[in-house]
Amino acid sequence: QVQLVESGGGLVQAGGSLRLSCAASGRTLSSYVMYVMGWFRQAPGKEREFVAGIRRSGGITRYTDSVKGRFTISRDNAKNAVYLQMNSLKPEDTGVYYCAAHPSWVVGVTPAGYDYWGQGTQVTVSS
């Protein structure tokens, strides 16, 4: 079983930046031939939505349109970690951000496509 722990959330003014981190432990993801790690977010009263994802190797990343050019996902395979650098934050970026992982070659965009989830970290962007 893989455990994921997020950190780095907080309160920031619009236009500011935050960097989220996600560390994997337990059965290490590196035991899989290929895996994907992603970030989702959920605002109050809304469904969980895909934000960004990255494959273990090959430089494959994927972003939802609303964060392109502002957010950057990166990984450190040696640490079994993934990061989300969020710049130019907007109030609509507010929500609980979840780290997720899945043994796969494809960076999926639906929550159902991910097996492992963290507990989430709150990001609040004030106007």
Salt bridges, closest charged atoms under 4 A:
GLU49 OE2 - ARG41 NE 2.65
ASP65 OD1 - LYS68 NZ 2.98
ASP93 OD1 - ARG41 NH1 2.90
ASP93 OD2 - ARG70 NH1 2.77
ASP115 OD2 - HIS102 ND1 3.13
